[in-house]
Amino acid sequence: MSLAVSPQRRVNAATFTLVLVAATWLVARCEADQTKPAAPDPVTMTVTATAYNSLHGQGAGADHALAAWGDRLTPGMKSIAVSRDLIPMGLGHNAQLQIEGLPGTWVVKDKMHWRWKKKIDIYMGEDVQAARNWGRRKVKITFTATQSEQ
């Protein structure tokens, strides 16, 4: 025994099925958009650290307080310059990091010449003696890796 189904009922059934599939897809998509990816693990690496000041005779150009990304450095800022090989690793402009042996969070505001590798330069304002006392040392830095722009 076969039942006769009118063409209108077939269209209604197909439309209902299509709407149901679309609604299911939309709900799944919204749930996927709301899930946040896990935060990347912090990166710890050893770099060479030196110190610099914003005084005449240190750095290029007439304005020694102007950093490579256009930021104005002022004494007391917890700012560093990074070698350009560290930028793609997550230490681009305004990246935050911790430096072994120094309190607080430091911010990348400047970049160094291409010749330097795995190196940071710690900004010490106008305190030349503090920069000399720091000298050159190997330190561990910790930061969260993100894609940065050069």
N, C-alpha and C positions, 0 to 999 in steps of 0.2 A: 504494500500500500504506500503510495507516495502522496505527499501533500503538495498542493500547488501554492507557491509563494509568489505574491505579486511583485512586479519589478520595483514598485515604490518601497516595499518592505526590504528588498535587497539593498537598495540605495541607502535607506535609513540604517540598516545593519552595518554596511560598509562605512558610512559616515561616523557612526558611533564607535566602531573599532578604530578608525583613524584618529578621532578625537581622544580616545583612551590612550593610544600609543603616544600621541603628542604630549598629553598631560604627564604621562609617566616619564618621558624623556625630559620635560621641562623641570619636573621636581628633582630628578636625579642631577640635572645640570646645576640647579640652584644649590643643592646640598654640596656638590663638588666645589662650587665657587666659595662656599662659606668655610670650607676646611682650609686652615692656614698651614703652609708648609712648615716643617720643623726648622727652628732657627739653626743656622750653621754652627758647627763646633768652633770654639775659639782656636786661633792659630798662635802657637808660640814658636819663636825663632830667635836665633842669636845673630846680632848685627854689631857692626862697629859703630860706636857713638862718639861724636865730637860735639863741641859747643860753639855757638857763634853769637855775635852781638850786632846791634843795628847802629853802628857808629861809622863815621866817615872813614874811608879806607878799608872797610870790610864789605865786600860785595861789589856788584857792578851797578852803574847808574848813579844818578845824583841823589835819589831818594833811597836811603839805606833801610828805611822802615817799610818799604813796599815789597811784598812777597811776590813770587812768580805767578800766583793765581790772582793777584790784584788785592789781596788782603793787606791792611795796614797793621803792622806789628807794633805793639806798645809794651813797654816794660811791665813785667808781672804776668803776661800771658803764658799759658802752658802750651806752647806751640813748638812744632818741630818741622824740619825740612827732611824729605826722604829722597833717597836715590831713586831714579826713574824705573829701575827694575822692580821696585817694591809696589809701584802703583797698580799694575795689573793683578797683584796678589791681594788687593783689598785696601791698600794704604793710599788711596786717592785723596783729593781735596776734602777737607773736613772729616776725614776718618778719625775715629777715636781709638786710643790705645793706652796700655799701661807699660811703663818702663821700669824694669827691675832697678831698685835702689832709689827711685824717685817717687814721692807720694802723688796720688791723684791721677786724674785722667788727662792725657795730652791729646792735642788735636793737630792734624796735619794741615799746615797753612802754606807751606813753601816746598819747592822741589829743587833738587840739586842738579848739577851738570851731568851730562850723559856718562862721563868717564867713571863716576862713582858707582859701585855695586855693593848691595847689602849694607847700606850705611844710612844712619840718621844723623841729623845735626840738631842739637837741642838749643832752642832760643833762650838766651840769658839776658835779654834786655840790653842795658848799657853797662852791666857789671863785668868788666874785662877780667878782673881777678877771679871771679867765679868760673868764667869760661876757661881760664888758664888752669885753675885748680882741677876742673873736670878732666881736662886733657883728652886723651883718646883711650877708650876702653871697650871691651866686648860686654854687651848687655843682652838680656833676654827681653823681648817685647811680646806682648800679648794683645791680639786684636781679633775681631770677628771678620772673617773673609767675606767680602762682597765684591761684585763687579764694579770697578771704578773706571772713570773716564780719565784720559790723559789730558 
